[in-house]
Amino acid sequence: MWSTGLNEGVESRMEILRGVFYFTVFPGFLFLSITGLFFSWIERKITARLQWRKGPPLLQPFYDFIKLLGKDIMIPKSGNPALFVTAPLLGLVAITLGSTMLLLGNLFHIQFMGDVIVVAYLTLIPSLAVMLGGLSSGNPLAVTGARREMKLIIGYELPFIIVFVIAIIKNDYGIMISSFKGSFMPGSISGILSFIIALFCIQAKLGLPPFDIAEAETEIMEGPYIEYSGALFGVFKLTQSIGLFSLPLFLITLFLGGVGFSGIEILWSILKFLVILLLLIVIKNTNPRVRIDQSVKFFWFILTPIGIISLILAIAGRIYGIGWL
């Protein structure tokens, strides 16, 4: 009995250590930070090429982040200092946890309580963190940006939830991350429409043009970020960089059969990432910034009806066994 209890204690501690390793090293924070900053470089490099510029060197995003860590943190006296400091950390923890769940489900097929519904909620928290950070700063321009971020969230979350439901229906009502291995998007009408809707929603979640309304440098000078400096601003930038990796990963998991690290799956996974990233960059560089009312109308009155039609097609295809619906 003593031996059994000792073995159970060792196994329990090993599980804890394994969980800490997963979250902090691979596929967690360290891996995500490096990968996210690398994806940030790809985005900046391709953007520069599209604008006939040379673009930054490979390590420039890493230099920028390290430089921010070395700068002073200025906390405004007005507003809520505690929330001002906590907001960026909240966003970073959420995006790291959600991304780790996605990678664990894709690469190691680990079954745990974290499913795609949990990940969907976690991907929303970074946007809420931006909003809370702006509201807590006490700066009028930051508050304006936070209000825009709030309206943008209200706009894109509705069609994104519809798309999310379609993905679950297409996955035989399974919600575990490791179960999303069917590449249904190219083979059905509802899958193609849902993918397009999700792509625009991700564009808005990342705050990329034409949905960079909350920041709007030429109007409200970075909006929610205007009072942030030093390491806190660096945390926000790191969260955005990780989102540039994790949100396409979420899209690949839902619609394109996920990713893998074995054999030819490595090349296929890289190709899927690059295609989605290229689509996001092309949309960013070919569309001017829209107004907040235009963006909400776009999500509610264009993408949402298309999403409802896609949902009806997915349900009909499920009931009548028609795969191409």
ROPA-446536 format. One record per residue (C-alpha): residue in one letter; x, y, z; chain; residue number from 1. Coordinates in nm, 3 decimals, always signed. Layout:
N
@r: A | xx: X | yy: Y | zz: Z | c: A | k: NUM
...
***
This chain:
325
@r: M | xx: +0.000 | yy: +0.000 | zz: +0.000 | c: A | k: 1
@r: W | xx: +0.287 | yy: +0.238 | zz: +0.081 | c: A | k: 2
@r: S | xx: +0.447 | yy: +0.152 | zz: -0.253 | c: A | k: 3
@r: T | xx: +0.123 | yy: +0.219 | zz: -0.440 | c: A | k: 4
@r: G | xx: +0.076 | yy: +0.553 | zz: -0.268 | c: A | k: 5
@r: L | xx: +0.436 | yy: +0.650 | zz: -0.342 | c: A | k: 6
@r: N | xx: +0.398 | yy: +0.563 | zz: -0.709 | c: A | k: 7
@r: E | xx: +0.078 | yy: +0.762 | zz: -0.731 | c: A | k: 8
@r: G | xx: +0.251 | yy: +1.061 | zz: -0.568 | c: A | k: 9
@r: V | xx: +0.543 | yy: +1.041 | zz: -0.815 | c: A | k: 10
@r: E | xx: +0.306 | yy: +1.013 | zz: -1.110 | c: A | k: 11
@r: S | xx: +0.106 | yy: +1.310 | zz: -0.982 | c: A | k: 12
@r: R | xx: +0.420 | yy: +1.525 | zz: -0.952 | c: A | k: 13
@r: M | xx: +0.533 | yy: +1.414 | zz: -1.299 | c: A | k: 14
@r: E | xx: +0.198 | yy: +1.517 | zz: -1.442 | c: A | k: 15
@r: I | xx: +0.231 | yy: +1.858 | zz: -1.278 | c: A | k: 16
@r: L | xx: +0.585 | yy: +1.902 | zz: -1.413 | c: A | k: 17
@r: R | xx: +0.474 | yy: +1.789 | zz: -1.758 | c: A | k: 18
@r: G | xx: +0.190 | yy: +2.041 | zz: -1.752 | c: A | k: 19
@r: V | xx: +0.427 | yy: +2.319 | zz: -1.646 | c: A | k: 20
@r: F | xx: +0.665 | yy: +2.224 | zz: -1.928 | c: A | k: 21
@r: Y | xx: +0.380 | yy: +2.219 | zz: -2.181 | c: A | k: 22
@r: F | xx: +0.263 | yy: +2.567 | zz: -2.079 | c: A | k: 23
@r: T | xx: +0.600 | yy: +2.738 | zz: -2.035 | c: A | k: 24
@r: V | xx: +0.830 | yy: +2.576 | zz: -2.293 | c: A | k: 25
@r: F | xx: +0.675 | yy: +2.356 | zz: -2.566 | c: A | k: 26
@r: P | xx: +0.422 | yy: +2.397 | zz: -2.707 | c: A | k: 27
@r: G | xx: +0.363 | yy: +2.681 | zz: -2.463 | c: A | k: 28
@r: F | xx: +0.495 | yy: +3.029 | zz: -2.395 | c: A | k: 29
@r: L | xx: +0.857 | yy: +3.003 | zz: -2.515 | c: A | k: 30
@r: F | xx: +0.772 | yy: +2.825 | zz: -2.840 | c: A | k: 31
@r: L | xx: +0.473 | yy: +3.049 | zz: -2.906 | c: A | k: 32
@r: S | xx: +0.672 | yy: +3.367 | zz: -2.841 | c: A | k: 33
@r: I | xx: +0.946 | yy: +3.269 | zz: -3.086 | c: A | k: 34
@r: T | xx: +0.698 | yy: +3.146 | zz: -3.346 | c: A | k: 35
@r: G | xx: +0.472 | yy: +3.449 | zz: -3.304 | c: A | k: 36
@r: L | xx: +0.757 | yy: +3.697 | zz: -3.347 | c: A | k: 37
@r: F | xx: +0.874 | yy: +3.501 | zz: -3.651 | c: A | k: 38
@r: F | xx: +0.524 | yy: +3.519 | zz: -3.801 | c: A | k: 39
@r: S | xx: +0.528 | yy: +3.890 | zz: -3.726 | c: A | k: 40
@r: W | xx: +0.848 | yy: +3.919 | zz: -3.931 | c: A | k: 41
@r: I | xx: +0.686 | yy: +3.730 | zz: -4.220 | c: A | k: 42
@r: E | xx: +0.388 | yy: +3.965 | zz: -4.210 | c: A | k: 43
@r: R | xx: +0.610 | yy: +4.275 | zz: -4.208 | c: A | k: 44
@r: K | xx: +0.837 | yy: +4.136 | zz: -4.480 | c: A | k: 45
@r: I | xx: +0.556 | yy: +4.045 | zz: -4.719 | c: A | k: 46
@r: T | xx: +0.386 | yy: +4.380 | zz: -4.651 | c: A | k: 47
@r: A | xx: +0.710 | yy: +4.558 | zz: -4.738 | c: A | k: 48
@r: R | xx: +0.749 | yy: +4.361 | zz: -5.060 | c: A | k: 49
@r: L | xx: +0.392 | yy: +4.443 | zz: -5.163 | c: A | k: 50
@r: Q | xx: +0.479 | yy: +4.810 | zz: -5.110 | c: A | k: 51
@r: W | xx: +0.807 | yy: +4.779 | zz: -5.303 | c: A | k: 52
@r: R | xx: +1.019 | yy: +4.810 | zz: -4.988 | c: A | k: 53
@r: K | xx: +1.298 | yy: +4.584 | zz: -4.860 | c: A | k: 54
@r: G | xx: +1.144 | yy: +4.518 | zz: -4.520 | c: A | k: 55
@r: P | xx: +1.303 | yy: +4.442 | zz: -4.180 | c: A | k: 56
@r: P | xx: +1.573 | yy: +4.181 | zz: -4.112 | c: A | k: 57
@r: L | xx: +1.474 | yy: +3.847 | zz: -3.964 | c: A | k: 58
@r: L | xx: +1.552 | yy: +3.936 | zz: -3.601 | c: A | k: 59
@r: Q | xx: +1.393 | yy: +4.283 | zz: -3.605 | c: A | k: 60
@r: P | xx: +1.073 | yy: +4.179 | zz: -3.417 | c: A | k: 61
@r: F | xx: +1.292 | yy: +4.022 | zz: -3.147 | c: A | k: 62
@r: Y | xx: +1.503 | yy: +4.339 | zz: -3.122 | c: A | k: 63
@r: D | xx: +1.189 | yy: +4.553 | zz: -3.095 | c: A | k: 64
@r: F | xx: +1.045 | yy: +4.336 | zz: -2.818 | c: A | k: 65
@r: I | xx: +1.370 | yy: +4.329 | zz: -2.619 | c: A | k: 66
@r: K | xx: +1.403 | yy: +4.708 | zz: -2.657 | c: A | k: 67
@r: L | xx: +1.054 | yy: +4.757 | zz: -2.514 | c: A | k: 68
@r: L | xx: +1.142 | yy: +4.537 | zz: -2.215 | c: A | k: 69
@r: G | xx: +1.428 | yy: +4.774 | zz: -2.136 | c: A | k: 70
@r: K | xx: +1.222 | yy: +5.093 | zz: -2.142 | c: A | k: 71
@r: D | xx: +1.052 | yy: +5.254 | zz: -1.842 | c: A | k: 72
@r: I | xx: +0.692 | yy: +5.172 | zz: -1.761 | c: A | k: 73
@r: M | xx: +0.481 | yy: +5.484 | zz: -1.724 | c: A | k: 74
@r: I | xx: +0.154 | yy: +5.436 | zz: -1.534 | c: A | k: 75
@r: P | xx: -0.097 | yy: +5.723 | zz: -1.562 | c: A | k: 76
@r: K | xx: -0.226 | yy: +5.869 | zz: -1.238 | c: A | k: 77
@r: S | xx: -0.579 | yy: +5.896 | zz: -1.372 | c: A | k: 78
@r: G | xx: -0.779 | yy: +5.582 | zz: -1.430 | c: A | k: 79
@r: N | xx: -0.725 | yy: +5.246 | zz: -1.264 | c: A | k: 80
@r: P | xx: -0.353 | yy: +5.157 | zz: -1.222 | c: A | k: 81
@r: A | xx: -0.419 | yy: +4.796 | zz: -1.112 | c: A | k: 82
@r: L | xx: -0.635 | yy: +4.718 | zz: -1.415 | c: A | k: 83
@r: F | xx: -0.395 | yy: +4.912 | zz: -1.638 | c: A | k: 84
@r: V | xx: -0.112 | yy: +4.674 | zz: -1.540 | c: A | k: 85
@r: T | xx: -0.322 | yy: +4.358 | zz: -1.531 | c: A | k: 86
@r: A | xx: -0.494 | yy: +4.395 | zz: -1.870 | c: A | k: 87
@r: P | xx: -0.196 | yy: +4.315 | zz: -2.098 | c: A | k: 88
@r: L | xx: -0.093 | yy: +4.021 | zz: -1.878 | c: A | k: 89
@r: L | xx: -0.448 | yy: +3.884 | zz: -1.893 | c: A | k: 90
@r: G | xx: -0.443 | yy: +3.892 | zz: -2.273 | c: A | k: 91
@r: L | xx: -0.102 | yy: +3.721 | zz: -2.292 | c: A | k: 92
@r: V | xx: -0.199 | yy: +3.441 | zz: -2.052 | c: A | k: 93
@r: A | xx: -0.525 | yy: +3.377 | zz: -2.241 | c: A | k: 94
@r: I | xx: -0.370 | yy: +3.359 | zz: -2.587 | c: A | k: 95
@r: T | xx: -0.086 | yy: +3.140 | zz: -2.456 | c: A | k: 96
@r: L | xx: -0.325 | yy: +2.898 | zz: -2.286 | c: A | k: 97
@r: G | xx: -0.556 | yy: +2.878 | zz: -2.589 | c: A | k: 98
@r: S | xx: -0.265 | yy: +2.824 | zz: -2.829 | c: A | k: 99
@r: T | xx: -0.114 | yy: +2.556 | zz: -2.605 | c: A | k: 100
@r: M | xx: -0.446 | yy: +2.370 | zz: -2.599 | c: A | k: 101
@r: L | xx: -0.465 | yy: +2.385 | zz: -2.979 | c: A | k: 102
@r: L | xx: -0.115 | yy: +2.250 | zz: -3.026 | c: A | k: 103
@r: L | xx: -0.155 | yy: +1.978 | zz: -2.764 | c: A | k: 104
@r: G | xx: -0.473 | yy: +1.860 | zz: -2.932 | c: A | k: 105
@r: N | xx: -0.322 | yy: +1.875 | zz: -3.280 | c: A | k: 106
@r: L | xx: +0.024 | yy: +1.733 | zz: -3.216 | c: A | k: 107
@r: F | xx: -0.017 | yy: +1.497 | zz: -2.919 | c: A | k: 108
@r: H | xx: -0.393 | yy: +1.419 | zz: -2.939 | c: A | k: 109
@r: I | xx: -0.419 | yy: +1.483 | zz: -2.566 | c: A | k: 110
@r: Q | xx: -0.774 | yy: +1.454 | zz: -2.433 | c: A | k: 111
@r: F | xx: -0.850 | yy: +1.699 | zz: -2.153 | c: A | k: 112
@r: M | xx: -1.120 | yy: +1.943 | zz: -2.051 | c: A | k: 113
@r: G | xx: -0.992 | yy: +2.206 | zz: -2.293 | c: A | k: 114
@r: D | xx: -1.201 | yy: +2.186 | zz: -2.609 | c: A | k: 115
@r: V | xx: -1.268 | yy: +2.420 | zz: -2.901 | c: A | k: 116
@r: I | xx: -1.537 | yy: +2.604 | zz: -2.706 | c: A | k: 117
@r: V | xx: -1.284 | yy: +2.690 | zz: -2.435 | c: A | k: 118
@r: V | xx: -1.033 | yy: +2.800 | zz: -2.701 | c: A | k: 119
@r: A | xx: -1.297 | yy: +3.020 | zz: -2.865 | c: A | k: 120
@r: Y | xx: -1.352 | yy: +3.201 | zz: -2.534 | c: A | k: 121
@r: L | xx: -0.977 | yy: +3.235 | zz: -2.476 | c: A | k: 122
@r: T | xx: -0.926 | yy: +3.394 | zz: -2.819 | c: A | k: 123
@r: L | xx: -1.178 | yy: +3.661 | zz: -2.721 | c: A | k: 124
@r: I | xx: -0.994 | yy: +3.763 | zz: -2.401 | c: A | k: 125
@r: P | xx: -0.701 | yy: +3.946 | zz: -2.573 | c: A | k: 126
@r: S | xx: -0.950 | yy: +4.181 | zz: -2.742 | c: A | k: 127
@r: L | xx: -1.123 | yy: +4.236 | zz: -2.409 | c: A | k: 128
@r: A | xx: -0.781 | yy: +4.304 | zz: -2.253 | c: A | k: 129
@r: V | xx: -0.716 | yy: +4.577 | zz: -2.510 | c: A | k: 130
@r: M | xx: -1.054 | yy: +4.729 | zz: -2.430 | c: A | k: 131
@r: L | xx: -0.997 | yy: +4.712 | zz: -2.052 | c: A | k: 132
@r: G | xx: -0.649 | yy: +4.858 | zz: -2.088 | c: A | k: 133
@r: G | xx: -0.782 | yy: +5.156 | zz: -2.280 | c: A | k: 134
@r: L | xx: -1.067 | yy: +5.217 | zz: -2.039 | c: A | k: 135
@r: S | xx: -0.837 | yy: +5.195 | zz: -1.736 | c: A | k: 136
@r: S | xx: -0.585 | yy: +5.448 | zz: -1.868 | c: A | k: 137
@r: G | xx: -0.808 | yy: +5.753 | zz: -1.822 | c: A | k: 138
@r: N | xx: -0.695 | yy: +5.901 | zz: -2.154 | c: A | k: 139
@r: P | xx: -0.986 | yy: +6.028 | zz: -2.372 | c: A | k: 140
@r: L | xx: -0.826 | yy: +5.895 | zz: -2.691 | c: A | k: 141
@r: A | xx: -0.767 | yy: +5.556 | zz: -2.527 | c: A | k: 142
@r: V | xx: -1.129 | yy: +5.546 | zz: -2.411 | c: A | k: 143
@r: T | xx: -1.242 | yy: +5.625 | zz: -2.767 | c: A | k: 144
@r: G | xx: -1.032 | yy: +5.337 | zz: -2.898 | c: A | k: 145
@r: A | xx: -1.166 | yy: +5.104 | zz: -2.628 | c: A | k: 146
@r: R | xx: -1.524 | yy: +5.189 | zz: -2.722 | c: A | k: 147
@r: R | xx: -1.445 | yy: +5.115 | zz: -3.084 | c: A | k: 148
@r: E | xx: -1.291 | yy: +4.783 | zz: -2.982 | c: A | k: 149
@r: M | xx: -1.607 | yy: +4.700 | zz: -2.786 | c: A | k: 150
@r: K | xx: -1.830 | yy: +4.771 | zz: -3.087 | c: A | k: 151
@r: L | xx: -1.599 | yy: +4.572 | zz: -3.313 | c: A | k: 152
@r: I | xx: -1.620 | yy: +4.271 | zz: -3.079 | c: A | k: 153
@r: I | xx: -2.000 | yy: +4.295 | zz: -3.081 | c: A | k: 154
@r: G | xx: -1.983 | yy: +4.302 | zz: -3.461 | c: A | k: 155
@r: Y | xx: -1.760 | yy: +4.006 | zz: -3.541 | c: A | k: 156
@r: E | xx: -1.846 | yy: +3.768 | zz: -3.256 | c: A | k: 157
@r: L | xx: -2.196 | yy: +3.693 | zz: -3.391 | c: A | k: 158
@r: P | xx: -2.089 | yy: +3.557 | zz: -3.732 | c: A | k: 159
@r: F | xx: -1.789 | yy: +3.387 | zz: -3.569 | c: A | k: 160
@r: I | xx: -2.016 | yy: +3.196 | zz: -3.330 | c: A | k: 161
@r: I | xx: -2.232 | yy: +3.085 | zz: -3.624 | c: A | k: 162
@r: V | xx: -1.922 | yy: +2.962 | zz: -3.807 | c: A | k: 163
@r: F | xx: -1.812 | yy: +2.786 | zz: -3.491 | c: A | k: 164
@r: V | xx: -2.143 | yy: +2.599 | zz: -3.468 | c: A | k: 165
@r: I | xx: -2.113 | yy: +2.495 | zz: -3.834 | c: A | k: 166
@r: A | xx: -1.767 | yy: +2.352 | zz: -3.768 | c: A | k: 167
@r: I | xx: -1.900 | yy: +2.146 | zz: -3.476 | c: A | k: 168
@r: I | xx: -2.190 | yy: +2.017 | zz: -3.687 | c: A | k: 169
@r: K | xx: -1.948 | yy: +1.920 | zz: -3.964 | c: A | k: 170
@r: N | xx: -1.735 | yy: +1.741 | zz: -3.706 | c: A | k: 171
@r: D | xx: -2.021 | yy: +1.509 | zz: -3.609 | c: A | k: 172
@r: Y | xx: -2.095 | yy: +1.730 | zz: -3.308 | c: A | k: 173
@r: G | xx: -1.754 | yy: +1.661 | zz: -3.156 | c: A | k: 174
@r: I | xx: -1.591 | yy: +1.947 | zz: -2.969 | c: A | k: 175
@r: M | xx: -1.255 | yy: +1.801 | zz: -2.861 | c: A | k: 176
@r: I | xx: -0.962 | yy: +1.962 | zz: -3.042 | c: A | k: 177
@r: S | xx: -0.802 | yy: +1.629 | zz: -3.129 | c: A | k: 178
@r: S | xx: -1.120 | yy: +1.516 | zz: -3.309 | c: A | k: 179
@r: F | xx: -1.105 | yy: +1.794 | zz: -3.570 | c: A | k: 180
@r: K | xx: -0.910 | yy: +1.598 | zz: -3.829 | c: A | k: 181
@r: G | xx: -1.154 | yy: +1.610 | zz: -4.122 | c: A | k: 182
@r: S | xx: -1.060 | yy: +1.858 | zz: -4.393 | c: A | k: 183
@r: F | xx: -1.420 | yy: +1.944 | zz: -4.485 | c: A | k: 184
@r: M | xx: -1.380 | yy: +2.306 | zz: -4.597 | c: A | k: 185
@r: P | xx: -1.291 | yy: +2.251 | zz: -4.967 | c: A | k: 186
@r: G | xx: -1.555 | yy: +1.981 | zz: -5.010 | c: A | k: 187
@r: S | xx: -1.875 | yy: +2.163 | zz: -4.912 | c: A | k: 188
@r: I | xx: -2.052 | yy: +2.490 | zz: -4.984 | c: A | k: 189
@r: S | xx: -2.114 | yy: +2.563 | zz: -4.616 | c: A | k: 190
@r: G | xx: -1.749 | yy: +2.486 | zz: -4.543 | c: A | k: 191
@r: I | xx: -1.620 | yy: +2.733 | zz: -4.803 | c: A | k: 192
@r: L | xx: -1.859 | yy: +3.008 | zz: -4.692 | c: A | k: 193
@r: S | xx: -1.775 | yy: +2.948 | zz: -4.325 | c: A | k: 194
@r: F | xx: -1.404 | yy: +2.964 | zz: -4.397 | c: A | k: 195
@r: I | xx: -1.440 | yy: +3.301 | zz: -4.571 | c: A | k: 196
@r: I | xx: -1.647 | yy: +3.440 | zz: -4.282 | c: A | k: 197
@r: A | xx: -1.398 | yy: +3.312 | zz: -4.025 | c: A | k: 198
@r: L | xx: -1.111 | yy: +3.468 | zz: -4.221 | c: A | k: 199
@r: F | xx: -1.267 | yy: +3.815 | zz: -4.196 | c: A | k: 200
@r: C | xx: -1.348 | yy: +3.760 | zz: -3.828 | c: A | k: 201
@r: I | xx: -0.985 | yy: +3.670 | zz: -3.760 | c: A | k: 202
@r: Q | xx: -0.875 | yy: +3.981 | zz: -3.949 | c: A | k: 203
@r: A | xx: -1.085 | yy: +4.185 | zz: -3.706 | c: A | k: 204
@r: K | xx: -0.967 | yy: +3.990 | zz: -3.400 | c: A | k: 205
@r: L | xx: -0.608 | yy: +4.067 | zz: -3.496 | c: A | k: 206
@r: G | xx: -0.689 | yy: +4.434 | zz: -3.548 | c: A | k: 207
@r: L | xx: -0.549 | yy: +4.430 | zz: -3.902 | c: A | k: 208
@r: P | xx: -0.671 | yy: +4.670 | zz: -4.174 | c: A | k: 209
@r: P | xx: -0.941 | yy: +4.735 | zz: -4.272 | c: A | k: 210
@r: F | xx: -1.049 | yy: +4.666 | zz: -3.911 | c: A | k: 211
@r: D | xx: -0.772 | yy: +4.856 | zz: -3.730 | c: A | k: 212
@r: I | xx: -1.039 | yy: +5.099 | zz: -3.614 | c: A | k: 213
@r: A | xx: -0.956 | yy: +5.086 | zz: -3.243 | c: A | k: 214
@r: E | xx: -0.592 | yy: +5.188 | zz: -3.298 | c: A | k: 215
@r: A | xx: -0.632 | yy: +5.424 | zz: -3.597 | c: A | k: 216
@r: E | xx: -0.287 | yy: +5.585 | zz: -3.566 | c: A | k: 217
@r: T | xx: -0.376 | yy: +5.880 | zz: -3.790 | c: A | k: 218
@r: E | xx: -0.694 | yy: +5.955 | zz: -3.594 | c: A | k: 219
@r: I | xx: -0.654 | yy: +5.863 | zz: -3.227 | c: A | k: 220
@r: M | xx: -0.280 | yy: +5.782 | zz: -3.209 | c: A | k: 221
@r: E | xx: -0.290 | yy: +5.408 | zz: -3.124 | c: A | k: 222
@r: G | xx: -0.612 | yy: +5.442 | zz: -2.921 | c: A | k: 223
@r: P | xx: -0.607 | yy: +5.197 | zz: -2.625 | c: A | k: 224
@r: Y | xx: -0.226 | yy: +5.173 | zz: -2.638 | c: A | k: 225
@r: I | xx: -0.155 | yy: +5.546 | zz: -2.620 | c: A | k: 226
@r: E | xx: -0.060 | yy: +5.543 | zz: -2.249 | c: A | k: 227
@r: Y | xx: +0.129 | yy: +5.213 | zz: -2.261 | c: A | k: 228
@r: S | xx: +0.508 | yy: +5.200 | zz: -2.269 | c: A | k: 229
@r: G | xx: +0.797 | yy: +4.970 | zz: -2.188 | c: A | k: 230
@r: A | xx: +0.733 | yy: +4.608 | zz: -2.093 | c: A | k: 231
@r: L | xx: +0.354 | yy: +4.646 | zz: -2.071 | c: A | k: 232
@r: F | xx: +0.337 | yy: +4.771 | zz: -2.429 | c: A | k: 233
@r: G | xx: +0.577 | yy: +4.491 | zz: -2.524 | c: A | k: 234
@r: V | xx: +0.336 | yy: +4.237 | zz: -2.370 | c: A | k: 235
@r: F | xx: +0.055 | yy: +4.372 | zz: -2.588 | c: A | k: 236
@r: K | xx: +0.276 | yy: +4.348 | zz: -2.897 | c: A | k: 237
@r: L | xx: +0.382 | yy: +3.993 | zz: -2.805 | c: A | k: 238
@r: T | xx: +0.016 | yy: +3.896 | zz: -2.760 | c: A | k: 239
@r: Q | xx: -0.061 | yy: +4.029 | zz: -3.109 | c: A | k: 240
@r: S | xx: +0.232 | yy: +3.835 | zz: -3.252 | c: A | k: 241
@r: I | xx: +0.122 | yy: +3.509 | zz: -3.089 | c: A | k: 242
@r: G | xx: -0.231 | yy: +3.576 | zz: -3.216 | c: A | k: 243
@r: L | xx: -0.089 | yy: +3.599 | zz: -3.568 | c: A | k: 244
@r: F | xx: +0.012 | yy: +3.235 | zz: -3.523 | c: A | k: 245
@r: S | xx: -0.266 | yy: +3.096 | zz: -3.302 | c: A | k: 246
@r: L | xx: -0.571 | yy: +3.235 | zz: -3.483 | c: A | k: 247
@r: P | xx: -0.468 | yy: +3.087 | zz: -3.821 | c: A | k: 248
@r: L | xx: -0.396 | yy: +2.765 | zz: -3.625 | c: A | k: 249
@r: F | xx: -0.752 | yy: +2.777 | zz: -3.489 | c: A | k: 250
@r: L | xx: -0.883 | yy: +2.823 | zz: -3.844 | c: A | k: 251
@r: I | xx: -0.674 | yy: +2.531 | zz: -3.970 | c: A | k: 252
@r: T | xx: -0.796 | yy: +2.314 | zz: -3.682 | c: A | k: 253
@r: L | xx: -1.162 | yy: +2.387 | zz: -3.752 | c: A | k: 254
@r: F | xx: -1.161 | yy: +2.372 | zz: -4.131 | c: A | k: 255
@r: L | xx: -0.843 | yy: +2.220 | zz: -4.275 | c: A | k: 256
@r: G | xx: -0.773 | yy: +1.908 | zz: -4.075 | c: A | k: 257
@r: G | xx: -0.532 | yy: +2.056 | zz: -3.821 | c: A | k: 258
@r: V | xx: -0.153 | yy: +2.033 | zz: -3.822 | c: A | k: 259
@r: G | xx: +0.103 | yy: +1.760 | zz: -3.761 | c: A | k: 260
@r: F | xx: +0.476 | yy: +1.711 | zz: -3.715 | c: A | k: 261
@r: S | xx: +0.517 | yy: +1.371 | zz: -3.881 | c: A | k: 262
@r: G | xx: +0.644 | yy: +1.315 | zz: -4.234 | c: A | k: 263
@r: I | xx: +0.475 | yy: +1.503 | zz: -4.513 | c: A | k: 264
@r: E | xx: +0.232 | yy: +1.658 | zz: -4.261 | c: A | k: 265
@r: I | xx: +0.503 | yy: +1.909 | zz: -4.168 | c: A | k: 266
@r: L | xx: +0.520 | yy: +2.055 | zz: -4.519 | c: A | k: 267
@r: W | xx: +0.141 | yy: +2.044 | zz: -4.556 | c: A | k: 268
@r: S | xx: +0.096 | yy: +2.224 | zz: -4.221 | c: A | k: 269
@r: I | xx: +0.348 | yy: +2.495 | zz: -4.315 | c: A | k: 270
@r: L | xx: +0.173 | yy: +2.544 | zz: -4.649 | c: A | k: 271
@r: K | xx: -0.165 | yy: +2.588 | zz: -4.479 | c: A | k: 272
@r: F | xx: -0.018 | yy: +2.844 | zz: -4.240 | c: A | k: 273
@r: L | xx: +0.147 | yy: +3.040 | zz: -4.520 | c: A | k: 274
@r: V | xx: -0.166 | yy: +3.045 | zz: -4.737 | c: A | k: 275
@r: I | xx: -0.385 | yy: +3.180 | zz: -4.455 | c: A | k: 276
@r: L | xx: -0.119 | yy: +3.432 | zz: -4.348 | c: A | k: 277
@r: L | xx: -0.083 | yy: +3.548 | zz: -4.709 | c: A | k: 278
@r: L | xx: -0.461 | yy: +3.596 | zz: -4.736 | c: A | k: 279
@r: L | xx: -0.462 | yy: +3.806 | zz: -4.418 | c: A | k: 280
@r: I | xx: -0.172 | yy: +4.017 | zz: -4.545 | c: A | k: 281
@r: V | xx: -0.330 | yy: +4.072 | zz: -4.888 | c: A | k: 282
@r: I | xx: -0.657 | yy: +4.184 | zz: -4.725 | c: A | k: 283
@r: K | xx: -0.458 | yy: +4.416 | zz: -4.499 | c: A | k: 284
@r: N | xx: -0.270 | yy: +4.581 | zz: -4.784 | c: A | k: 285
@r: T | xx: -0.553 | yy: +4.614 | zz: -5.035 | c: A | k: 286
@r: N | xx: -0.825 | yy: +4.771 | zz: -4.820 | c: A | k: 287
@r: P | xx: -0.844 | yy: +5.111 | zz: -4.650 | c: A | k: 288
@r: R | xx: -0.960 | yy: +5.138 | zz: -4.290 | c: A | k: 289
@r: V | xx: -1.339 | yy: +5.140 | zz: -4.255 | c: A | k: 290
@r: R | xx: -1.548 | yy: +5.329 | zz: -3.999 | c: A | k: 291
@r: I | xx: -1.678 | yy: +5.146 | zz: -3.695 | c: A | k: 292
@r: D | xx: -2.039 | yy: +5.167 | zz: -3.816 | c: A | k: 293
@r: Q | xx: -1.935 | yy: +5.028 | zz: -4.155 | c: A | k: 294
@r: S | xx: -1.757 | yy: +4.735 | zz: -3.992 | c: A | k: 295
@r: V | xx: -2.052 | yy: +4.647 | zz: -3.768 | c: A | k: 296
@r: K | xx: -2.289 | yy: +4.661 | zz: -4.069 | c: A | k: 297
@r: F | xx: -2.048 | yy: +4.443 | zz: -4.267 | c: A | k: 298
@r: F | xx: -2.043 | yy: +4.174 | zz: -3.997 | c: A | k: 299
@r: W | xx: -2.412 | yy: +4.191 | zz: -3.905 | c: A | k: 300
@r: F | xx: -2.582 | yy: +4.250 | zz: -4.239 | c: A | k: 301
@r: I | xx: -2.347 | yy: +4.075 | zz: -4.481 | c: A | k: 302
@r: L | xx: -2.147 | yy: +3.804 | zz: -4.305 | c: A | k: 303
@r: T | xx: -2.415 | yy: +3.704 | zz: -4.052 | c: A | k: 304
@r: P | xx: -2.683 | yy: +3.633 | zz: -4.319 | c: A | k: 305
@r: I | xx: -2.426 | yy: +3.437 | zz: -4.519 | c: A | k: 306
@r: G | xx: -2.340 | yy: +3.250 | zz: -4.199 | c: A | k: 307
@r: I | xx: -2.705 | yy: +3.167 | zz: -4.135 | c: A | k: 308
@r: I | xx: -2.740 | yy: +3.034 | zz: -4.491 | c: A | k: 309
@r: S | xx: -2.426 | yy: +2.826 | zz: -4.437 | c: A | k: 310
@r: L | xx: -2.568 | yy: +2.694 | zz: -4.110 | c: A | k: 311
@r: I | xx: -2.892 | yy: +2.589 | zz: -4.283 | c: A | k: 312
@r: L | xx: -2.692 | yy: +2.416 | zz: -4.557 | c: A | k: 313
@r: A | xx: -2.477 | yy: +2.235 | zz: -4.298 | c: A | k: 314
@r: I | xx: -2.782 | yy: +2.114 | zz: -4.105 | c: A | k: 315
@r: A | xx: -2.955 | yy: +2.002 | zz: -4.429 | c: A | k: 316
@r: G | xx: -2.641 | yy: +1.822 | zz: -4.541 | c: A | k: 317
@r: R | xx: -2.621 | yy: +1.650 | zz: -4.204 | c: A | k: 318
@r: I | xx: -2.987 | yy: +1.542 | zz: -4.202 | c: A | k: 319
@r: Y | xx: -3.003 | yy: +1.422 | zz: -4.561 | c: A | k: 320
@r: G | xx: -2.645 | yy: +1.293 | zz: -4.585 | c: A | k: 321
@r: I | xx: -2.539 | yy: +1.536 | zz: -4.860 | c: A | k: 322
@r: G | xx: -2.169 | yy: +1.593 | zz: -4.813 | c: A | k: 323
@r: W | xx: -2.127 | yy: +1.880 | zz: -5.060 | c: A | k: 324
@r: L | xx: -2.372 | yy: +2.098 | zz: -4.864 | c: A | k: 325
***
